[in-house]
Structures are given as C-alpha cells and as structure tokens.
Amino acid sequence: MQNFIRHRYSVRKYLSKDISNELLNELFETAFRTSNTGNMQTYSVIITRDVKKKQELLPCHFNQAMITEAPVVLTFCADFRRFSKWCELSNAKPAYNNFLSFFSAATDTLLAAQTFTIAAESKGLGICYLGTTNYMAQEIIDILELPSLVIPITTITLGYPDEQPAQTDRLPIEGLIHYEIYNDNKDIKEMYAYKESLPEMQKFVLENKKESLAQVFTDIRYNKDNNEAFSKRLLEAIKNQGFLF
C-alpha cells in the first residue's frame, strides 16, 4: 500500500468508461470508515453524473474540461445540517452554527475525501482535486441547492485514466518534519533547490517574465489581490450558510 501511494499521480483525462453504482458505493463504504470528530460524520457528498449539471458546474471550476469529461464529479461538503436536524428531532438543542463546528466538519470532510481517493486509486481509478471549490463556493451552493449548515469543501473528478502523467515534484521530507518543536532555522533555499532546478519550472519563470519561481507564485498564481478577493467570497459563503454571524 505504501509503495502504491508513493507512486500516485493526479489524472485529468479519463476514458468514457462508466463507473458502476456498486463500485462507487463500495468506495464510499470504505471512505466513511475514516476517523472523524465525535463519530458525528458531519459531511455529505453530492454525486454528479448528469451532463447538464456538469455543464452548470463547469464555470465554477474555471471551465476545466475534466469536469464534463470525467464520468463522475464528487462534491464533498461539510454538513452539520443532518446532525442538527437529528438533535432537534430527539429533543436536543443543537448549537453548531459557529466557526469551530465549520472547521471540524471541514476537517472531517477532507479526511473522508482523501480516504475515498486512496480507495478509488487502489481500484484502478484516477482522481483530481479541484481547489476552485473554495473560490466559487457560493455558486456551487446555488447549483447544488445546498441548505444552511452545508458548504462545499472540495471537488474530485473521478474516472478510469486515459493518461499516465509524470509525478509532480515534492519537497524533501527533511524540510517538512520538525522534532519536538518547530525549527525555523532550516535552509529554505536548499529545501526548494530541486524544485527551482527543474526545466519545467525554469521555463515557467521565463514564460511569466519573473526573476524567480517564488515570484510566479506571489505575483501570478496566488497573488495578493486574488487571495483577498476569494477569501472575502468564501467567508461570505460560510456566513450565508449559517456558520458565522
């Protein structure tokens, strides 16, 4: 299993081969065994197979083709609505319309999503996470008709791979591990040296007319204006869904 996970890669191109409901349910049964806060399972998954619904979701994910080409699109949502309704029906007063509840539900949602992806890849399926879910949360909420206390956390495209892309680079583990306390004296430049040396990264810098790879991230890919604008949109969506007041 460890060797399998170490050699995984994200898949953005899929065969037209369908995924059976039986296999999908098997994967969910596995995913929903993952650890979660208080065994409340405060998450839900919206399964999208319908072509028209995929077309509606497409702009929310910046028109990435895999949304419409993947047989299945899964939107993993933090969901305190179901648990709150159960409490109300059981003469208990829920109080989960707060940031802590959102944060714990979001954490549990991602844990379930990651367990699902490992299970899916072990069956020969390919997946890709879409960070655009966080940028366009309100639009996804509207399209999927998510009620209060339910908010999308991540989206996964799922299908049988029609490509075998090279693995992307990773930082050395020495740069990510700290013993006993956080060590802020690591050689940061050495940590990122391999990433900066890759031909595709050097090309990235030249194409964007920047001095360094770091500038591509700070000035182009994840710049201040976009970060602040999307942060405002996401916070507003969280508020609209009843988690902030």
C-alpha positions in Angstrom: 0.0 0.0 0.0 2.8 2.4 0.9 4.5 1.8 -2.5 1.2 2.3 -4.3 0.5 5.7 -2.6 4.1 6.9 -3.3 3.7 6.4 -7.0 0.3 8.0 -7.4 -0.4 11.0 -9.7 -3.4 13.2 -10.4 -5.5 12.3 -13.5 -7.2 15.0 -15.7 -8.0 12.9 -18.7 -10.5 10.0 -18.5 -11.8 7.2 -20.6 -15.5 7.2 -21.4 -15.9 4.0 -19.4 -18.6 4.3 -16.7 -18.3 3.7 -13.0 -20.9 1.4 -11.6 -23.0 2.4 -8.6 -21.9 -0.8 -6.9 -18.2 0.2 -7.1 -19.0 3.8 -6.1 -20.9 2.6 -3.1 -18.1 0.2 -2.1 -15.6 3.1 -2.2 -17.9 5.3 -0.1 -18.3 2.4 2.5 -14.5 2.4 2.8 -14.2 6.2 2.9 -16.8 6.7 5.5 -14.9 4.4 7.9 -12.3 7.2 8.3 -11.7 8.9 11.6 -14.0 11.9 12.4 -14.9 14.2 15.2 -17.1 12.6 17.8 -18.2 10.0 15.2 -20.8 12.6 14.0 -19.8 12.2 10.3 -20.5 15.8 9.5 -20.1 15.5 5.8 -22.1 14.7 2.7 -21.2 14.0 -0.9 -23.0 15.3 -4.0 -22.6 12.8 -6.9 -22.9 14.5 -10.3 -23.3 12.3 -13.4 -25.8 14.3 -15.3 -24.3 16.1 -18.3 -26.4 19.2 -17.9 -25.5 19.5 -14.2 -21.8 19.1 -15.1 -22.2 22.0 -17.6 -23.7 24.1 -14.8 -20.7 23.3 -12.6 -18.2 23.9 -15.4 -17.8 27.7 -14.9 -17.4 27.2 -11.2 -14.2 25.3 -11.9 -12.8 27.8 -14.4 -14.0 25.7 -17.4 -11.6 22.8 -16.8 -12.5 20.1 -19.3 -12.3 17.3 -16.8 -15.5 18.5 -15.2 -17.5 17.4 -18.2 -15.2 14.6 -19.4 -15.0 12.7 -16.1 -17.8 10.1 -15.7 -18.4 11.3 -12.1 -17.8 14.5 -10.3 -18.0 14.4 -6.5 -18.5 17.5 -4.3 -17.6 16.8 -0.7 -19.4 19.1 1.7 -19.1 19.9 5.3 -22.6 19.1 6.7 -23.9 20.0 10.2 -27.5 20.2 8.9 -28.2 16.5 9.1 -26.8 16.1 12.7 -28.6 19.3 13.8 -31.9 18.1 12.5 -31.4 14.7 14.3 -30.7 16.6 17.5 -33.9 18.7 17.1 -36.0 15.5 16.4 -34.5 14.0 19.6 -35.4 16.9 21.9 -31.8 18.1 22.0 -30.8 21.7 21.2 -28.0 21.9 18.6 -25.6 24.8 18.6 -23.4 24.2 15.6 -23.8 27.5 13.8 -20.3 28.6 14.6 -16.7 28.6 13.2 -15.5 25.7 15.4 -18.2 23.5 14.0 -17.4 24.6 10.5 -13.7 23.9 11.0 -14.2 20.4 12.5 -16.7 19.5 9.7 -14.4 20.8 7.0 -11.5 18.8 8.5 -13.6 15.6 8.7 -14.8 16.2 5.1 -11.3 16.3 3.8 -10.3 13.2 5.7 -13.2 11.3 4.2 -12.3 12.7 0.7 -8.7 11.6 1.0 -9.7 8.1 2.2 -12.0 7.9 -0.8 -9.3 8.9 -3.2 -6.9 6.2 -1.9 -9.6 3.6 -2.1 -10.5 4.7 -5.6 -6.9 4.7 -6.9 -6.4 1.2 -5.4 -9.2 0.0 -7.8 -7.5 1.5 -10.8 -9.5 4.7 -10.9 -7.9 8.2 -11.3 -8.8 11.3 -9.4 -8.0 15.0 -9.4 -8.8 17.5 -6.6 -10.1 20.9 -7.7 -9.2 23.9 -5.5 -11.7 26.0 -7.4 -14.4 24.8 -5.0 -13.1 27.3 -2.4 -13.0 30.1 -4.9 -16.6 29.6 -6.1 -18.3 28.1 -3.1 -21.5 30.3 -3.3 -22.0 29.4 -7.0 -21.7 25.7 -6.2 -24.0 26.1 -3.3 -26.7 27.6 -5.6 -26.3 25.0 -8.3 -26.3 22.0 -5.9 -29.1 23.6 -3.8 -27.2 23.2 -0.6 -29.2 24.2 2.5 -27.9 26.1 5.6 -25.1 24.4 7.5 -23.9 22.7 4.3 -21.0 24.1 2.4 -18.7 22.6 -0.3 -15.1 21.9 0.8 -13.5 20.1 -2.2 -14.4 18.6 -5.5 -13.0 15.4 -7.0 -13.2 14.3 -10.6 -13.3 10.5 -10.9 -12.8 8.1 -13.8 -10.7 5.4 -15.4 -7.4 7.1 -16.5 -6.7 8.0 -20.1 -3.2 9.2 -19.3 -0.2 8.5 -17.2 1.3 11.8 -16.4 4.7 12.2 -14.7 4.6 12.7 -10.9 5.0 16.3 -9.8 7.9 17.1 -7.5 7.7 17.2 -3.7 9.9 18.9 -1.1 12.4 16.7 0.8 10.9 15.3 4.0 13.6 17.0 6.0 12.0 20.3 5.1 8.6 19.3 6.4 9.4 17.4 9.6 10.2 19.1 12.9 11.4 17.3 16.1 9.8 18.3 19.4 9.4 22.0 18.4 9.2 24.0 15.2 12.6 24.6 13.7 12.6 28.0 11.9 16.3 27.8 11.0 16.1 25.3 8.2 17.9 26.1 5.0 14.9 27.2 3.0 16.8 27.8 -0.3 18.3 24.3 -0.1 14.8 22.9 0.5 13.4 24.4 -2.7 16.6 24.0 -4.8 15.4 20.9 -6.6 12.0 22.4 -7.4 13.7 25.5 -8.8 16.2 23.4 -10.9 13.5 21.5 -12.8 13.4 22.6 -16.5 9.6 23.0 -16.5 9.9 25.3 -13.5 12.7 27.4 -15.1 10.5 27.6 -18.2 7.6 28.7 -16.0 9.7 31.6 -14.7 10.8 32.7 -18.2 7.3 32.5 -19.7 6.0 34.7 -16.9 8.9 37.1 -17.1 9.8 36.8 -13.5 13.1 36.7 -11.6 12.3 33.6 -9.6 9.8 30.7 -9.2 8.6 32.3 -5.9 7.6 35.4 -7.8 5.4 33.3 -10.1 3.5 32.2 -7.1 3.3 35.5 -5.3 2.7 37.7 -8.4 0.8 35.4 -10.8 -0.6 32.1 -9.4 -1.7 33.1 -5.9 -1.3 36.9 -5.8 -2.5 39.2 -3.0 -5.5 40.7 -4.9 -6.9 37.3 -5.8 -6.3 35.8 -2.3 -8.1 38.7 -0.6 -11.0 38.7 -3.1 -11.6 35.0 -2.9 -11.1 35.0 0.9 -13.9 37.6 1.1 -16.1 35.5 -1.2 -15.5 32.3 0.8 -16.1 34.0 4.2 -19.4 35.4 2.8 -20.5 31.9 1.6 -19.6 30.4 5.0 -21.7 33.2 6.7 -24.6 32.7 4.3 -24.7 29.0 5.1 -25.1 29.8 8.8 -21.7 29.1 10.3 -20.7 32.7 11.0 -22.7 35.5 12.5 
